């Protein structure tokens, strides 16, 4: 009998270029940032050297930084919740449309992604500015000029506008995999449209809602352009603090420590949320 031909690790060979690219562009900067966060910083000379945990202790024990972290995750959570409330019905309606309207409205949902976040943030600043059309309408109605910019509400509204496609697409993908006959069966047994959606459709699209929520929350918590342009200098969020430490104070180790803590806190929140929602999904569907 002839000897069997040697088996080559084809999957490993094929995935090696992508793995090397991931390591070079993602893992290496993360490792370097983590190492930088442990360096001492001399304010007089700007030199970094040695090893210290003072930057982490300063962030974790200072109420100023803790308040900024709390504000960041509050804004991200509210933006995510609003995206769920708006995005899930929008995806459901989109999935029930027929051609060509489905393609048209899908293009409408995806079109904002073709415009830079900075451009959209400037658009919101013009819309909500003291001389913008909203204030002009309020003054015409006799309410007077209102301060709409540089508040948490403004940042949340802009984040929802930017992040909504990242919620709609995963939910719409889950709905595409769902057999419409399941919902029709619930309706044929006497369930109302709302009951069929809440009790039959919603539990089966939880993976899509989970994926969209994680994407929206992660991007919102680490967003920089929108909080920086619409939140101003007074409404600080974690990403703007990192920017200030790197480019204003030139304290790179402190900026790196804040960035590492943001990444760690983000992962903890997202993994906890994933575990809770995934457990609920398994219990509902067995």
N, C-alpha and C positions, 0 to 999 in steps of 0.2 A: 504494500500500500504506500502511496506517495505521501510524503509529509504534508501536513496542512500548511497552507500559506500563512505567513505571519500576519497578525492583525495589527493594523496601525491605529493609534488613538485619533481617528479622524475628527471627532467632535472637539477634542482638545486643540488640535492643530487649527481647525477652522475658527475657533473662538479666541485663539491666542492674540491676533491683531486687535480685536475689540477690547480684550482684557488689558493689553499693554496701553492702548489709548486711554482707557478708563483710569488706569493707574497713573499715567502721566498727567492727565488733565484734571482729575478729581482727587485721587488719594494723595498724590504728592503735595499739592498745595495745602490740603487739610493737615497733613502731618507737619509740614513746615510751619503752618499757623499755630498748631498746638505746641510745637517746640518753642516758637517765639514767645508764646504767652507766659512761659516760665522764666524768661530773661528779666534781669534787673534793668531798670531804666534810670539814667542820670539826667535830671532836668537841666543841669547846668551845661552839659556838653552834648546831650542827645545820644550818648553811647548806650548800647545794650550789651550786657555781659552777665555771667554768673547764672545762678539758679535761685528762684524765689517763688513763693506762693502768695506774696502780698497782693498781687493784682486780683486774684480770685477772692481773697479775704475782703479786699476793699469793695468789690462788687456785691458780695453776698451779705455784707454787714452794713452797707450804706443804704439808708431808706430812699435816697435819691435814685439809685440804680434799681432798687426793688420796685419802686413806683413805676419806673419806665417799663420794666419787664411786665408788670401787671397790666399797664395800659396797652402794651403791645399785644398781649394775648387776649385781652378783652376786645380790642378792636378786631383782631383776627377771628375770634369766635363769633362776634356779631355779624361780621361780613360773611362768614361761612353759613351761619344760620339763615341769613337773608337769601343767600345764593341757593340754599336748599329749598326754601319756601317758593322762590320764583322759578328756579331752574327745573325742578322736578315736574311741575305742571306744564312748563314750556316744552320739556322733552316729551312728555306724554302726548300733548297736542301735536307736536312735530311727527311723532311716530305713527299717529293715526291719519295723517294727511296723505293724500294720493299725489302722484306725479301730475303736472310738473311743480305743484305748489310746495311739495316737500323739499325739492332741490332748491327752490327759490328761497324759502325761509331758512334752510340750513346754511345757505350762503350768507344770509343776513346775520345769522348767529356767529358765523366764523369770520365775517368781514372785519370786525374790530381788531382781530388778531393781526391784521395786515398793517395796522397803524401803530406807531411807536407809543409806548406807555407815556413817555415824556410829552409827546404831542397831545395825547388825550388829557394828561394832567394840566397842561397849559390851557386846553379847551375848557376844562372845568373851572380853572381860575378866572378865565374871561367871563364865563357864564355866571359865576357866583360873585364876581368882584363888585366893588362899590358902584362902579359905573356899568355893570353888566345888565343884560336884559331882565333878569329876575328882579333885581333891585329896582329897575325902571318900572316894571309892572307893579311892584308893591307900592312904589311912590305914586303911581297913577291911580291906584285903588285907595290911596289915603293912609296907608300903613306906615309910611316913612321908610327911610333907608335902614336896612338891617345888616348886621355883621355876620356874613355867611361863611367866610373863609376862616382858616386857621382854627378849626374845631374838630373834635372827634367825629361828629356827625358827617362833616364834609369828607373826611378821609374814608369813612365807612362807605358812603355813597359812591365815591370814586373807585374804591376797591371792588365793590359789587359790580360796577360797570365793567371793570377790567377782567375780573375773575369769573364772571357768569358763564362764558363759553367753556371753561374748564369743569364746570358742574354739569352743563347740559349734555356735552358729548358723551361722558361715561354713562350717564343715565339713559340717554338715547340708545347707546350701544346695547345696554342690558335689555331695554324694551324690544329691540330688534330680534333678540334671541328668544323672547317670550312668545309662545303660541297664542294668537288672539282668540283661539277657541276656548282657552281657559277662562278668560273674562266673559265670553259669550255663554259659557256653561253656567257661571255664577248668576248671570242675568236671567237665564232661562229657568233657574230654580227660584226666582222671585226676589233676588237681591237687587237693591237699588244700585244706580251707577256709582254713587259715592261709597257704598258698602263694598262693592266689587273691587273698586280701586284700592280702598284701604285694607281690606281683608285678604284679597287675592293677588292683586298686582303688586302693591307696595312691598310685601315681604319677599317677593321673588326678585325685585330690583334693588334690594339692599346692598349687594356688592357694588353696583354702579353708584349708588348714593355714597357708600363708604369711600370708594375711589375718588369721586369728585370732591368730597369733603376734605379728604387728606390733602389733595392737590391744592385746593383753595386755601385751606388753613396754613399749609406750609409756605405757600407763596405770599400770603397776606402777612404772616408773622415776620417774614424776612424782606418785605417790600421796602424800597428806599425812595424811589422817584416820587411816588404819590405822597407819602408822609413828608418828604423834604420840601415839595413844592406847594402842597395844600395845607400842611400842618404848620409850616413856618418854623421859626427858631424857638418858639415857646412850647409847642406841642412836640416833645421829644418822643421818639420811638427807638428801639434797640438799634436798627440799621443806621439811623442818623447819628446815634452815639458812636458807633464804630467809625463812621465817616469822620466825625469830629476828632476822635482820638488819633486817627491815622494822619489826617491832613491839616488839622488846625493845631492840636497840641503836639503833634509828632510823637506821641507816646504809643509806638507800635505795639509793645507788649500788652499794654492795657487794652488797646483795641482788639488785639488777638484774643485776649482772655474773655472779653465781652462777646466776641463772635463765637468762641467755643462754647460758652455757657448758653448762648442762644440756640446753637445747634443741639446741645444736649437736652435743653428744656423742650425744644421742638420735638425731638425724637421721643422723649418720655410721654408728652401729651398725645402725639400721634399714635404711638404703639399702644397706649392705654385705650384710646378711643377705638382703635382697630380691634383690640381684644374684646371690648364690651360689645361692639356692634356685631362682630363675627360670632360671638357666643349667642347673642340674641337671634341671629340668622339661623344658626344650627338648631337652636331650641324650637324655633317656629316651623322649620321645614324637616326636622328630625334627622 
